[in-house]
Amino acid sequence: MDGTLILSGGRGREAMIAAMQTEFNCSIDGEFKDFAGSTDRLIVRTLMKRNGIELQNVEEMIDRIMERYLENLKPALANPSIVEVLPGIREILNATFHNGEFGLGLVTGNIEAGARLKLGSVGLNRYFAVGAFGSDAVDRHVLPPIAVKRAESYFQHTFKSRNIWIIGDTPRDIHCAQSNGLRSLAVATGGCKLSSLKKHHPDVVLEDLSDTERVLQLFHS
């Protein structure tokens, strides 16, 4: 989602670090460069480990941090100019949303409430009635089957693996598709360069999604 559909100017990262610093009452080294494509709960768990924070009730603590994160995120996104919708996204969503051949779903490491806040700030929530989120599982690779099951129930249609595309901007997105036997479309709109994405062998790799017709042709291939 982040880096594929939208850019939120680092507000999510800032909100999460602030939540952890408040909860633990200490400074948090919040380097996020290795986290692209990870789930929110895994990010918090990893940051706790990196910062030498050890607890017995880890999951309970992460729940509290997620609550604080959402409290921080909502006002951080209040300015509508903060979140940028990436090139071609509105056009592709409109073209597929209004076409009965397609079923849109969201697979993201964001917890659902956070994802909805981000997408809602730019009017994209309405396109995604179903999905799987970082609040469903810590392991990113188990999210696609959850999303597919929900989509099949919602759309009352059985989706074949060869017709399911995972679109993302990180190697983790590509691996997530590959591990589930799904097709992958990688875009260099996040932090990964085109050349880096190609090394992970996605089915298709593009600079961005601005060429709506080309993307729709891929979906029909």
C-alpha positions as CSV (number, residue, x, y, z in Angstrom):
1,M,0.0,0.0,0.0
2,D,2.6,2.5,1.1
3,G,4.9,3.1,-1.9
4,T,2.4,1.4,-4.2
5,L,-0.9,3.3,-3.8
6,I,0.2,6.2,-1.7
7,L,3.1,8.1,0.0
8,S,2.3,9.4,3.4
9,G,5.5,11.5,4.0
10,G,6.8,9.2,6.8
11,R,3.8,10.1,9.1
12,G,3.2,6.4,9.8
13,R,6.8,5.9,10.9
14,E,6.7,9.0,13.1
15,A,3.4,8.0,14.7
16,M,4.7,4.5,15.5
17,I,8.0,5.7,17.0
18,A,6.2,8.3,19.1
19,A,3.9,5.6,20.3
20,M,6.8,3.4,21.4
21,Q,8.7,6.3,23.0
22,T,5.6,7.2,25.0
23,E,4.9,3.6,26.1
24,F,8.5,2.9,27.1
25,N,9.4,6.4,28.2
26,C,12.7,6.3,26.4
27,S,14.3,7.2,23.1
28,I,13.8,4.7,20.3
29,D,16.2,4.1,17.5
30,G,13.7,3.9,14.7
31,E,15.6,3.1,11.5
32,F,13.0,1.8,9.1
33,K,15.1,1.1,6.0
34,D,14.8,-2.7,6.3
35,F,11.1,-2.7,7.0
36,A,9.5,-2.0,3.6
37,G,6.8,-4.6,3.1
38,S,6.8,-5.8,6.7
39,T,3.8,-6.0,8.9
40,D,3.2,-3.3,11.6
41,R,3.4,-5.7,14.5
42,L,6.6,-7.3,13.2
43,I,8.1,-3.8,12.9
44,V,7.3,-3.0,16.5
45,R,8.6,-6.4,17.7
46,T,11.9,-5.9,15.7
47,L,12.3,-2.3,17.0
48,M,11.9,-3.5,20.6
49,K,14.6,-6.1,20.1
50,R,16.9,-3.7,18.4
51,N,16.5,-1.3,21.3
52,G,17.1,-3.9,24.0
53,I,13.5,-3.9,25.2
54,E,12.5,-7.4,26.6
55,L,9.1,-8.1,28.0
56,Q,7.1,-11.2,28.9
57,N,3.8,-9.8,27.8
58,V,5.0,-8.8,24.3
59,E,1.8,-9.2,22.4
60,E,-0.2,-7.2,25.0
61,M,2.4,-4.4,24.9
62,I,2.2,-4.4,21.1
63,D,-1.6,-4.0,21.3
64,R,-1.1,-0.9,23.5
65,I,1.5,0.5,21.1
66,M,-0.9,0.0,18.2
67,E,-3.6,1.9,20.0
68,R,-1.2,4.8,20.7
69,Y,0.0,4.6,17.1
70,L,-3.6,5.1,15.8
71,E,-4.1,8.0,18.2
72,N,-1.0,9.7,16.8
73,L,-1.7,8.8,13.2
74,K,-5.1,10.4,12.9
75,P,-4.1,14.0,13.6
76,A,-0.9,13.5,11.6
77,L,-3.0,12.9,8.5
78,A,-5.5,15.7,9.1
79,N,-3.9,17.9,6.4
80,P,-5.1,16.4,3.1
81,S,-1.9,17.5,1.3
82,I,0.2,15.1,3.5
83,V,-0.7,11.9,1.6
84,E,0.1,11.7,-2.1
85,V,-1.7,9.3,-4.4
86,L,0.8,7.8,-6.8
87,P,0.7,8.2,-10.6
88,G,-2.1,6.2,-12.3
89,I,-3.6,4.8,-9.1
90,R,-7.0,6.6,-9.2
91,E,-7.3,5.8,-12.9
92,I,-6.6,2.1,-12.4
93,L,-8.9,1.9,-9.4
94,N,-11.7,3.6,-11.2
95,A,-11.3,1.4,-14.3
96,T,-11.3,-1.9,-12.3
97,F,-13.8,-1.0,-9.6
98,H,-16.5,-0.2,-12.2
99,N,-15.7,-3.3,-14.3
100,G,-17.4,-6.6,-13.2
101,E,-14.4,-8.6,-14.5
102,F,-12.3,-7.5,-11.6
103,G,-12.4,-7.9,-7.8
104,L,-10.2,-5.5,-5.8
105,G,-8.6,-6.4,-2.5
106,L,-6.0,-4.9,-0.3
107,V,-3.1,-6.9,1.1
108,T,-0.9,-4.8,3.3
109,G,1.3,-5.0,6.4
110,N,-0.5,-2.1,7.9
111,I,-3.0,-2.9,10.6
112,E,-6.4,-2.4,9.2
113,A,-7.4,0.7,11.2
114,G,-4.1,2.4,10.1
115,A,-4.6,1.4,6.5
116,R,-8.1,2.8,6.5
117,L,-6.9,6.1,8.0
118,K,-4.3,6.5,5.4
119,L,-6.5,5.5,2.4
120,G,-9.4,7.4,3.8
121,S,-7.4,10.6,3.9
122,V,-7.3,10.6,0.1
123,G,-10.7,8.9,-0.6
124,L,-9.4,5.5,-1.6
125,N,-11.1,3.4,1.0
126,R,-14.2,2.9,-1.0
127,Y,-12.3,0.8,-3.6
128,F,-11.3,-1.9,-1.1
129,A,-14.3,-3.6,0.6
130,V,-12.1,-6.6,1.5
131,G,-8.4,-7.4,2.2
132,A,-5.9,-8.8,4.6
133,F,-3.9,-6.7,7.0
134,G,-1.0,-6.7,9.4
135,S,-3.7,-7.0,12.2
136,D,-4.6,-10.4,10.7
137,A,-1.1,-12.0,10.9
138,V,2.5,-11.1,11.7
139,D,3.8,-13.1,8.7
140,R,3.2,-11.2,5.5
141,H,3.1,-14.5,3.4
142,V,-0.1,-15.7,5.0
143,L,-2.1,-12.6,4.1
144,P,-2.9,-13.4,0.5
145,P,-4.9,-16.5,1.2
146,I,-6.9,-14.6,3.9
147,A,-7.6,-11.8,1.4
148,V,-8.6,-14.3,-1.4
149,K,-11.0,-16.1,1.0
150,R,-12.6,-12.8,1.9
151,A,-12.8,-11.7,-1.7
152,E,-14.4,-14.9,-2.8
153,S,-17.0,-14.5,-0.1
154,Y,-17.7,-10.9,-0.9
155,F,-17.7,-11.1,-4.7
156,Q,-19.3,-14.6,-4.7
157,H,-16.7,-15.8,-7.2
158,T,-13.9,-18.3,-7.1
159,F,-10.6,-16.7,-8.2
160,K,-7.9,-18.8,-9.9
161,S,-4.3,-18.3,-8.9
162,R,-3.2,-17.4,-12.4
163,N,-5.7,-14.5,-12.4
164,I,-4.6,-13.1,-9.0
165,W,-2.0,-10.3,-9.0
166,I,-0.1,-9.0,-6.1
167,I,1.0,-5.4,-6.9
168,G,3.8,-4.0,-4.7
169,D,7.0,-1.9,-4.5
170,T,9.2,-4.1,-2.4
171,P,11.0,-7.5,-2.7
172,R,8.7,-8.7,0.1
173,D,5.7,-8.1,-2.0
174,I,7.2,-10.2,-4.8
175,H,8.1,-13.0,-2.5
176,C,4.6,-12.9,-0.9
177,A,3.1,-13.5,-4.4
178,Q,5.6,-16.2,-5.3
179,S,5.2,-18.1,-2.1
180,N,1.4,-18.3,-2.7
181,G,1.6,-19.2,-6.4
182,L,0.2,-15.8,-7.5
183,R,1.4,-13.4,-10.1
184,S,3.4,-10.3,-9.2
185,L,3.6,-6.8,-10.6
186,A,6.4,-4.8,-9.1
187,V,6.6,-1.0,-9.3
188,A,9.5,1.3,-8.5
189,T,7.4,3.9,-6.8
190,G,8.6,3.2,-3.3
191,G,12.1,2.9,-2.0
192,C,13.4,0.1,-4.4
193,K,14.9,0.8,-7.8
194,L,13.7,-1.0,-10.9
195,S,17.0,-2.8,-11.2
196,S,16.7,-4.1,-7.6
197,L,13.2,-5.3,-8.1
198,K,14.1,-7.2,-11.2
199,K,16.6,-9.3,-9.2
200,H,13.7,-10.9,-7.4
201,H,12.0,-12.0,-10.7
202,P,8.5,-10.6,-10.5
203,D,6.2,-11.5,-13.4
204,V,6.2,-7.9,-14.5
205,V,8.1,-4.8,-13.3
206,L,7.2,-1.2,-14.2
207,E,8.5,2.2,-13.2
208,D,5.0,3.2,-12.1
209,L,1.4,2.5,-12.9
210,S,0.7,5.6,-14.9
211,D,0.0,3.7,-18.2
212,T,-3.6,2.5,-17.3
213,E,-4.1,0.7,-20.6
214,R,-0.9,-1.3,-20.3
215,V,-1.7,-2.3,-16.8
216,L,-5.2,-3.4,-17.7
217,Q,-3.8,-5.4,-20.6
218,L,-1.5,-7.2,-18.2
219,F,-4.4,-8.1,-16.0
220,H,-6.1,-9.7,-19.0
221,S,-3.1,-11.7,-20.1
